[in-house]
Amino acid sequence: MSQRSTETTTVGGAIDIHAHIAPLSFLQEVKRSARSFGVEVDESADGYAITFPGISRLRPAGGGLTDTQDRVRWMDSNGIGFQYLADWRLCP
């Protein structure tokens, strides 16, 4: 999303104050380095499901959570100029 912020000089449209994201590159790195992070990662058609020590397996992160280009297109078509982003970890 850094590309979008460099192209925009003024806020245009609404500001979405509650958005979650798990970029595909992040999830792929977590899967590659799962042992280093101390997590387990399962990949399925629904996305990447991560299990952190001491908590239940998270629901898979995929689709709109991972595809930043689709997200920008969706934002544009819905009149959203910016999103405040949070990761999805606390949403089991």
Residue pairs with C-beta under 8 A, 6 or more apart in sequence:
1 68
1 71
1 72
1 85
4 72
8 81
11 81
11 82
12 81
13 75
13 79
13 80
13 81
13 82
14 78
14 79
14 80
14 81
15 80
15 81
15 82
15 83
15 84
16 75
16 80
16 82
16 83
16 84
17 84
18 84
18 86
19 83
19 84
19 85
19 86
20 65
20 85
20 86
20 87
20 88
20 91
21 65
21 68
21 71
21 85
21 86
21 87
21 88
22 48
22 61
22 65
22 66
22 87
22 88
23 66
23 68
24 66
24 67
27 41
27 47
27 48
27 50
27 61
27 66
30 37
30 39
30 41
30 48
30 50
31 41
31 43
31 48
34 40
34 41
38 52
38 53
39 50
39 51
39 52
39 53
40 50
40 51
40 57
41 48
41 49
41 50
41 51
42 48
42 49
42 51
42 57
42 60
43 49
44 60
46 60
46 62
47 60
47 61
47 62
47 63
47 65
47 66
48 60
48 61
48 62
48 66
49 57
49 58
49 59
49 60
49 61
50 57
50 58
50 61
50 89
51 57
51 58
52 58
52 89
55 92
56 92
57 92
58 88
58 89
58 91
58 92
59 91
59 92
61 88
64 70
64 71
64 74
65 88
71 83
74 80
75 81
75 83
